[in-house]
């Protein structure tokens, strides 16, 4: 949309023997480990595989290729999105002879005469010093899994409500904590502390659990989101961050920060819901483990899901009055290009709006999650870590989600973490190189 940039698909065989070190994609957003095109262009074929010969053949080829990859490499080798971005950056580093040390956590920043000169790192071989002549750059992914810090920063967690993050488990705030330990200021003045993402908890057939980020289903016609009182509270087709912020606000005073996505049989079969795939994929496992709730009537669905029945029935009745004409007078779904981008372009007149009317009815419970933190280390324009008095800590830099977001805790659109991270990583690297050049010339 607009100026958003997508990662080119990448064949990880370009990493050679190092491809086995690449973390696999988030399990909940793959299909048997297969990733989808970053632009979602091939998703339309999966949705239409039973309705179009072209789509059926496309899906058959994709599945055959993926199964071959699993047999040969034990994972999919054609990656997209974040996996493609990480892999291609890793290849560039390796091509330049830069080693990538995995399972080697940085423990603290080493300081000499008030200058950062390296880090103390751990690992299987014990602790060791890694020195840096030009500077230390912190880029450890922010603090979405730092239990102590999110308990202070996230309003719903302060209330004692659930939070599940699909971000890498290793993003536990190490960079922010190391910077703070040597006198850095941490910016907690931002509008929101993180990029909010409504998520659901998935139980896999092998007994493991995962977190499903609701990126697509909220946009589809015939899907609405309600609170425990059965009422809608926002435009479900807004960005995940805006829906999340509205959810946090709407659930103040309630026992939990949660919403339910509700749809009917027709919509479930056509688009799926959350981790539940569309027809002809079976839904029995999800009904048995409670991920998907089913009711012959809205009242029965509400009773099983713990939603106020009268509130849900009144909400659906009011929504359907406009939905039969493709309208949503309450919240204006489908009124923006952003709303329509991930909806169903073949559904008329409004790609985001359809009635909820053909039972049985279904619901999936969502709680709050995030895609990364906005709060972080305060820095200068070029990434120098700043003390509380505003002076830079010589030789210490922060980029990525360790650095406080330049967006001030807002989320204007997709890529609002990756875009600045790439940009200011480049700016910071150039600054460090320039400083090194100046020192050489002055010597």
C-alpha positions in Angstrom: 0.0 0.0 0.0 1.4 3.4 -0.9 5.1 3.5 -0.1 5.3 0.1 1.7 8.2 -2.0 0.5 8.1 -5.8 0.5 11.0 -8.2 0.9 11.9 -10.1 -2.3 11.4 -13.9 -1.9 14.7 -15.6 -1.3 16.2 -19.0 -1.8 18.1 -19.8 1.4 20.4 -22.2 -0.3 22.3 -18.9 -1.0 23.4 -19.2 2.7 25.1 -22.5 2.0 25.8 -24.5 5.2 24.6 -21.5 7.3 21.0 -21.9 6.1 20.4 -24.3 9.0 21.1 -21.5 11.4 18.2 -19.4 10.0 15.3 -19.4 12.5 12.2 -20.9 10.8 9.2 -18.7 10.2 6.4 -18.3 12.8 4.7 -21.6 12.7 1.2 -20.2 13.0 1.4 -18.2 9.7 2.7 -21.0 7.6 0.9 -24.0 6.0 2.8 -27.1 6.9 5.9 -24.9 7.1 5.3 -23.2 3.7 5.5 -19.4 3.6 3.3 -17.3 1.4 4.3 -14.5 -1.0 5.0 -11.2 0.9 2.3 -9.4 -1.1 -0.3 -12.2 -0.3 -0.6 -12.6 -4.1 -0.7 -16.4 -3.9 -3.1 -16.5 -1.0 -6.0 -15.8 -3.4 -5.1 -19.1 -5.1 -5.3 -21.1 -1.9 -8.7 -19.5 -1.1 -9.9 -20.4 -4.6 -8.3 -23.8 -5.0 -11.7 -25.6 -5.0 -13.4 -23.1 -7.3 -10.8 -22.5 -10.0 -8.7 -25.0 -12.1 -6.0 -22.3 -12.4 -5.8 -21.9 -8.7 -6.0 -25.7 -8.1 -3.0 -26.2 -10.3 -1.1 -23.3 -8.7 -1.7 -24.8 -5.2 -0.8 -28.3 -6.4 2.6 -27.0 -7.8 3.3 -25.1 -4.6 2.6 -28.0 -2.4 4.6 -30.4 -4.5 7.6 -28.1 -4.5 7.3 -27.6 -0.7 7.1 -31.3 0.0 10.2 -31.9 -2.0 12.0 -29.2 0.0 10.9 -30.8 3.2 12.4 -34.1 2.1 15.7 -32.7 1.0 16.2 -29.9 3.5 13.8 -30.5 6.4 12.3 -27.0 5.9 11.0 -24.8 3.2 13.8 -23.1 1.3 11.8 -20.4 -0.6 11.2 -17.8 2.1 9.4 -14.5 2.1 8.7 -11.6 4.4 10.9 -11.3 7.5 12.6 -14.6 6.9 13.7 -13.4 3.5 14.9 -10.1 4.9 16.9 -11.7 7.6 18.4 -14.3 5.3 19.4 -11.8 2.6 21.0 -9.5 5.2 22.8 -12.5 6.7 24.1 -13.5 3.3 25.5 -9.9 2.7 27.3 -10.0 6.0 28.8 -13.5 5.4 29.8 -12.5 1.8 31.8 -9.6 3.4 33.5 -12.0 5.8 31.6 -10.9 8.8 31.1 -13.8 11.3 27.6 -14.2 12.8 27.9 -15.6 16.3 24.7 -17.5 17.3 24.1 -18.8 20.8 26.5 -16.1 22.1 24.4 -13.7 24.2 25.8 -10.3 25.0 25.8 -9.9 28.8 27.0 -6.4 29.4 28.7 -3.5 27.7 32.4 -3.1 28.5 33.4 0.5 29.4 36.8 2.1 29.6 37.2 5.8 30.5 33.5 6.4 29.8 33.7 4.9 26.3 32.1 1.6 25.2 34.9 -0.7 24.0 33.1 -4.0 23.6 30.8 -6.5 25.3 31.1 -9.4 27.7 29.4 -12.4 25.9 28.3 -15.8 27.1 27.9 -19.1 25.4 28.7 -22.8 25.7 32.4 -22.1 26.1 31.9 -19.7 28.9 32.2 -15.9 29.1 34.5 -14.0 26.8 35.3 -10.4 25.9 34.5 -9.2 22.4 36.2 -5.9 21.8 35.2 -3.2 19.3 37.6 -0.5 18.0 35.0 1.8 16.5 31.8 1.3 18.5 29.2 -1.1 20.0 25.8 -1.2 18.3 22.9 -2.5 20.3 20.2 -4.2 18.2 18.6 -6.9 20.3 15.0 -6.5 19.3 13.5 -4.5 22.1 11.8 -5.9 25.1 8.5 -7.7 24.1 9.4 -10.7 26.3 10.9 -8.8 29.3 8.3 -9.7 31.9 9.4 -7.0 34.3 9.5 -4.2 31.8 6.2 -5.0 30.0 4.4 -5.1 33.4 5.4 -1.5 33.7 4.9 -0.3 30.1 1.8 -2.1 28.9 -1.5 -0.8 30.3 -3.5 -4.0 30.0 -0.6 -6.0 31.7 -0.6 -3.5 34.5 -4.3 -4.4 35.0 -3.3 -8.1 35.3 -4.6 -9.0 31.8 -3.1 -11.5 29.4 -0.5 -10.6 26.8 1.0 -13.0 24.2 3.7 -11.9 21.8 4.5 -13.7 18.5 7.9 -12.0 18.4 11.1 -14.1 18.9 11.4 -15.4 22.5 14.9 -14.1 22.7 13.8 -10.5 22.6 13.9 -10.0 26.3 15.2 -6.5 26.5 18.9 -7.4 26.7 20.0 -4.4 24.6 17.8 -1.9 26.5 18.9 -3.3 29.9 22.6 -3.2 29.0 22.3 0.4 27.8 20.5 1.4 31.0 23.1 -0.3 33.1 25.8 2.1 31.8 23.7 5.2 32.3 21.4 5.4 29.2 18.0 7.0 29.3 15.0 4.9 28.3 12.2 6.8 26.7 8.8 5.9 28.1 7.0 9.0 27.0 5.6 7.6 23.7 1.9 7.4 22.8 1.9 3.6 22.9 4.7 1.4 24.3 4.4 -1.2 21.5 2.9 -2.0 18.1 -0.3 -3.8 19.3 -1.5 -6.9 17.5 -4.6 -8.9 18.5 -3.6 -12.6 18.7 -5.0 -16.0 19.6 -3.4 -18.9 21.3 -3.1 -22.1 19.2 -2.7 -25.6 20.4 -0.9 -27.8 17.8 -1.6 -31.5 17.3 1.9 -32.3 18.7 1.1 -30.7 22.0 3.0 -27.5 21.5 1.4 -24.0 21.5 1.8 -21.0 19.3 0.6 -17.4 18.9 -1.5 -16.5 15.8 -1.4 -12.9 14.7 -4.7 -11.8 13.2 -3.4 -10.1 10.1 -6.0 -11.1 7.5 -9.3 -12.4 8.9 -10.4 -9.1 10.4 -10.7 -7.5 6.9 -12.9 -10.2 5.4 -16.6 -9.6 4.8 -18.8 -11.4 7.3 -16.3 -11.2 10.2 -17.0 -8.9 13.1 -15.3 -8.3 16.4 -17.1 -8.0 19.7 -16.2 -7.6 23.4 -17.5 -9.7 26.3 -20.6 -7.6 26.4 -21.4 -8.6 22.8 -20.8 -5.2 21.3 -18.6 -4.1 18.5 -16.1 -1.4 19.5 -14.1 -0.4 16.4 -13.7 -0.8 12.7 -12.3 -4.3 12.5 -10.6 -3.6 9.2 -8.3 -0.9 10.6 -4.6 -1.7 11.2 -3.8 -4.3 13.8 -2.2 -1.6 15.9 -5.3 0.7 15.8 -7.6 -2.3 16.6 -5.4 -3.3 19.4 -5.3 0.3 20.9 -9.1 0.4 20.7 -9.3 -3.0 22.3 -7.1 -1.9 25.2 -9.2 1.2 25.7 -12.6 -0.5 25.4 -11.6 -3.2 27.9 -10.8 -0.8 30.7 -12.8 -1.8 33.8 -13.4 -5.3 32.4 -11.9 -8.5 33.7 -9.8 -9.1 30.7 -8.5 -7.4 27.5 -10.1 -9.7 25.0 -12.4 -9.7 21.9 -14.1 -12.4 19.9 -14.1 -12.6 16.1 -17.6 -13.9 15.1 -18.8 -15.2 11.7 -21.2 -17.6 10.2 -20.8 -20.9 8.4 -20.6 -19.4 4.9 -17.8 -17.0 5.9 -15.9 -19.6 7.8 -15.9 -21.9 4.8 -14.9 -19.2 2.4 -12.1 -17.5 4.4 -11.4 -19.5 7.6 -11.0 -17.7 10.9 -7.8 -17.2 12.7 -5.7 -20.4 12.5 -8.7 -22.3 11.2 -8.3 -22.8 7.4 -11.2 -22.4 4.9 -13.1 -25.3 3.4 -12.4 -28.1 2.6 -9.9 -28.2 5.5 -11.5 -29.9 8.6 -12.4 -27.9 11.7 -13.1 -30.8 14.1 -9.8 -30.5 15.9 -10.3 -26.8 16.6 -13.8 -27.4 18.0 -12.5 -30.2 20.3 -9.6 -28.2 21.7 -11.8 -25.1 22.2 -9.9 -22.8 19.8 -13.0 -22.5 17.7 -16.5 -22.2 19.3 -19.6 -23.2 17.5 -23.3 -22.5 18.1 -26.4 -23.3 16.2 -27.7 -19.9 17.1 -26.1 -16.7 18.2 -27.4 -17.2 21.7 -25.9 -20.7 21.9 -22.6 -19.4 20.6 -22.6 -16.6 23.1 -23.3 -19.0 26.0 -20.4 -21.3 25.0 -17.9 -18.4 24.4 -18.8 -16.5 27.5 -20.3 -13.5 25.6 -23.4 -11.6 26.6 -26.1 -13.3 24.5 -28.5 -10.3 24.3 -25.7 -8.0 23.5 -24.4 -10.2 20.7 -27.9 -10.7 19.1 -28.6 -7.0 19.2 -25.2 -6.2 17.7 -25.5 -8.7 14.8 -29.1 -7.5 14.1 -27.9 -3.9 13.9 -24.8 -4.8 11.8 -26.9 -6.9 9.4 -29.3 -4.1 8.6 -26.5 -2.2 6.9 -24.4 -5.2 5.8 -27.1 -6.5 3.4 -26.4 -3.3 1.4 -22.6 -3.4 1.9 -22.7 -0.6 4.5 -21.4 -0.2 8.0 -22.8 3.1 9.3 -21.5 2.4 12.8 -17.8 2.2 12.0 -17.4 2.7 8.3 -15.7 -0.6 7.3 -14.4 -0.5 3.7 -14.3 3.3 3.6 -10.5 3.5 3.1 -8.0 1.9 0.7 -6.3 0.4 3.7 -9.5 -1.4 4.8 -10.1 -2.8 1.3 -6.5 -3.9 0.6 -6.7 -7.2 2.5 -10.4 -7.7 2.1 -12.2 -9.7 -0.7 -12.1 -7.7 -4.0 -14.6 -10.1 -5.5 -17.2 -9.3 -2.9 -19.6 -6.5 -3.9 -20.5 -3.8 -3.2 -18.2 -3.6 -0.2 -15.2 -6.0 0.0 -15.2 -5.7 3.9 -18.8 -6.1 4.7 -21.3 -9.0 4.5 -24.1 -10.1 6.9 -23.7 -12.6 9.7 -26.8 -14.7 9.1 -26.3 -18.4 8.1 -25.9 -20.6 11.2 -24.1 -22.4 12.7 -22.1 -19.5 14.0 -18.4 -19.5 15.0 -16.1 -17.5 17.3 -12.4 -17.3 18.1 -11.1 -15.5 21.2 -8.4 -12.9 20.8 -6.2 -11.3 23.5 -3.6 -8.6 23.2 -0.1 -9.1 21.6 2.5 -7.0 19.9 4.9 -7.0 17.0 7.6 -5.2 18.8 8.2 -2.4 21.3 8.2 1.4 20.6 9.7 2.4 24.0 13.4 2.1 24.0 16.8 3.7 24.5 17.0 7.5 23.8 19.4 8.3 21.0 20.7 11.1 18.9 19.8 11.3 15.2 22.8 9.2 14.3 22.0 6.5 16.9 24.3 7.6 19.7 23.0 6.3 23.0 22.2 9.3 25.3 22.4 9.7 29.0 19.6 11.1 31.1 21.3 14.5 30.8 21.2 14.3 27.0 25.0 13.7 26.5 26.1 10.8 24.3 27.8 7.7 25.7 30.9 7.6 23.6 31.2 4.5 21.4 27.7 3.2 22.2 24.9 3.1 19.7 21.3 1.7 19.5 19.3 0.8 16.4 16.2 -1.3 15.6 13.7 -1.8 18.4 16.3 -1.2 21.1 16.1 2.5 20.0 12.9 4.5 20.9 10.6 4.6 17.9 11.0 7.7 15.7 7.2 7.5 15.2 6.5 8.5 18.8 4.5 5.4 19.6 2.2 5.8 16.5 1.7 3.3 13.8 1.1 5.0 10.4 1.4 1.8 8.4 3.0 -1.5 7.7 6.8 -1.6 8.1 6.9 1.1 10.8 9.6 -0.9 12.7 11.5 -2.5 9.8 11.6 0.7 7.7 13.2 2.9 10.4 15.4 0.0 11.5 16.9 -0.4 8.1 17.2 3.3 7.5 18.8 4.2 10.8 21.0 1.1 10.8 22.5 2.6 7.6 22.7 6.1 9.1 24.4 4.8 12.2 26.9 2.6 10.3 27.8 5.6 8.1 28.3 7.8 11.1 30.6 5.2 12.8 32.6 4.9 9.5 32.9 8.7 9.2 34.1 9.0 12.8 36.7 6.3 12.2 37.9 8.1 9.1 38.2 11.4 11.0 40.3 9.6 13.7 42.6 8.1 11.1 43.1 11.5 9.4 43.8 13.2 12.8 46.3 10.5 13.9 
